[in-house]
């Protein structure tokens, strides 16, 4: 990969920023996102302020592996894990009973939205960081989600502590993830296809 040095430098820079409570602009398995340590209420608050987003609009978290879900969700339905083995595109699952996450990240009903990422940069960053990352679209609240890096508003680029260079030149339009949840009896409900 010709971007290997940039990939590694970006991961190291992101880790330094994240460990001190900063926020980053980074490519995800879907669209460009604003991220932070999902266990830090102060970092989460900075993202709400940067996006000018109401605090009652919750954000999602990214994890590297299905087994990590058990650290942040109480008693997820077993059907979820079978479902995750079948997904062929980025899919966010809403789980009831979030654990070990700040109140300003968890939805008012106690739920949390989680996506397992397979994209190399995010996955590598998550494995090195060993904590979940917040991922929210890199736009101002109410604005369009950025399909490419060039679509990210300057206010966002200037408001984060680090902008990842890796994949900035990728002009393939990206789409937000599918969003689903499971009922208490294990039935799949598609919220956004």
C-alpha positions in Angstrom: 0.0 0.0 0.0 1.6 3.3 -1.1 -0.1 5.1 1.8 1.4 2.9 4.4 3.7 5.6 6.0 0.7 8.0 6.1 -1.5 5.3 7.5 0.9 4.6 10.4 1.6 8.3 11.1 -2.1 9.0 11.2 -2.7 6.2 13.6 0.0 7.3 15.9 -1.2 11.0 15.8 -4.8 9.9 16.4 -3.8 7.8 19.4 -2.0 10.8 21.0 -5.0 13.1 20.4 -7.5 10.5 21.6 -5.5 9.7 24.8 -5.5 13.3 25.9 -9.3 13.7 25.3 -9.1 15.3 21.9 -11.3 14.9 18.8 -10.4 13.7 15.3 -11.7 13.8 11.8 -11.3 10.4 10.2 -12.4 8.1 7.4 -14.7 5.3 8.6 -16.2 2.3 6.9 -19.0 4.6 5.8 -18.6 8.4 5.6 -16.0 10.7 7.1 -16.6 11.0 10.8 -15.8 13.0 13.9 -14.4 10.8 16.6 -13.3 10.7 20.2 -12.8 8.4 23.1 -16.3 7.1 23.7 -15.6 6.6 27.4 -14.9 10.4 27.9 -17.9 12.6 28.7 -15.8 15.7 28.1 -14.6 14.6 24.7 -18.2 13.6 23.7 -19.4 17.1 24.8 -16.8 18.7 22.5 -18.2 16.9 19.5 -21.8 18.0 20.4 -20.5 21.6 20.6 -18.5 21.4 17.3 -21.4 20.0 15.4 -23.9 22.4 17.1 -25.9 19.3 17.8 -28.7 18.9 20.4 -27.5 16.7 23.2 -30.6 14.6 22.9 -29.5 13.3 19.5 -27.3 10.4 20.4 -24.2 9.3 18.5 -22.8 5.8 17.6 -19.7 4.0 18.7 -17.4 1.9 16.7 -15.8 -1.4 17.9 -13.3 -3.7 16.3 -14.7 -7.0 17.3 -18.1 -8.6 18.1 -16.8 -9.8 21.5 -16.2 -6.2 22.5 -20.0 -5.6 22.5 -20.3 -7.5 25.8 -18.2 -4.8 27.5 -20.6 -2.1 26.6 -24.0 -3.7 26.5 -25.9 -5.7 29.2 -27.3 -9.0 27.9 -27.5 -8.5 24.1 -29.9 -10.9 22.4 -28.0 -13.9 20.9 -29.7 -13.4 17.6 -27.6 -10.2 17.1 -24.4 -12.1 17.0 -25.7 -14.5 14.4 -27.0 -11.6 12.4 -23.6 -9.8 12.4 -22.0 -12.8 10.8 -24.3 -12.3 7.8 -24.0 -8.6 7.1 -22.4 -7.6 3.9 -22.2 -3.9 4.4 -21.7 -1.5 7.3 -24.5 -2.0 9.7 -25.2 -0.2 13.0 -27.1 -2.1 15.6 -29.1 -0.3 18.4 -28.7 -2.1 21.7 -30.7 -1.7 24.9 -28.9 -1.3 28.2 -25.6 0.4 27.5 -22.8 -0.1 30.0 -19.6 1.8 30.9 -20.3 4.7 28.7 -20.9 8.4 29.6 -24.5 9.6 30.1 -24.1 12.2 27.3 -23.4 9.4 24.8 -26.2 7.0 25.8 -29.7 7.6 24.4 -32.4 8.7 26.9 -33.9 5.2 26.9 -30.5 3.7 27.9 -29.7 2.4 24.4 -26.5 2.7 22.4 -25.8 2.3 18.7 -22.8 0.2 17.9 -21.1 -0.7 14.6 -18.4 -3.3 14.2 -15.9 -2.0 11.6 -13.9 -3.9 9.1 -12.3 -0.9 7.3 -8.5 -1.2 7.8 -7.8 2.3 9.2 -10.6 2.3 11.8 -10.1 -1.3 12.8 -6.3 -0.8 13.3 -7.0 2.4 15.3 -9.6 0.7 17.5 -7.3 -2.2 18.2 -4.4 0.0 19.2 -6.6 2.4 21.3 -8.4 -0.5 23.0 -11.5 1.6 23.7 -14.6 2.4 21.6 -14.6 5.5 19.4 -17.5 7.8 18.8 -18.4 8.2 15.2 -20.7 10.8 14.0 -21.0 12.3 10.6 -18.5 15.2 9.9 -21.1 17.9 9.3 -22.8 20.6 11.2 -26.2 19.6 12.7 -28.8 19.6 10.0 -26.3 19.8 7.2 -25.7 17.0 4.6 -23.5 14.1 5.5 -20.2 14.3 3.7 -19.9 11.7 0.9 -16.1 12.5 0.5 -13.4 14.4 2.5 -13.9 17.4 0.2 -17.5 17.6 1.4 -16.6 18.1 5.0 -17.3 21.7 6.1 -14.2 23.9 6.9 -15.7 24.6 10.4 -15.4 20.9 11.2 -11.9 20.6 9.7 -10.7 23.5 11.7 -12.6 22.5 14.9 -11.0 19.1 15.5 -7.6 18.4 17.0 -6.4 16.2 14.2 -7.4 15.6 10.6 -6.4 12.2 9.2 -4.6 12.4 5.9 -5.2 8.8 4.9 -8.0 8.4 2.2 -8.5 12.2 1.8 -8.1 11.8 -1.9 -10.7 9.0 -2.1 -13.5 10.4 -4.2 -15.8 7.4 -4.1 -19.1 8.7 -2.6 -19.8 7.0 0.7 -23.1 6.2 2.2 -24.2 6.1 5.9 -24.7 2.6 7.4 -27.8 0.5 7.7 -29.4 0.8 11.1 -31.2 -2.0 12.8 -32.3 -3.2 16.2 -33.7 -6.4 17.7 -36.8 -6.7 19.7 -36.7 -8.5 23.1 -37.8 -11.7 21.5 -35.1 -11.5 18.8 -37.0 -10.1 15.8 -35.0 -7.8 13.5 -36.3 -4.3 12.9 -34.7 -2.2 10.1 -34.6 1.5 11.0 -32.6 2.7 8.0 -31.9 0.3 5.1 
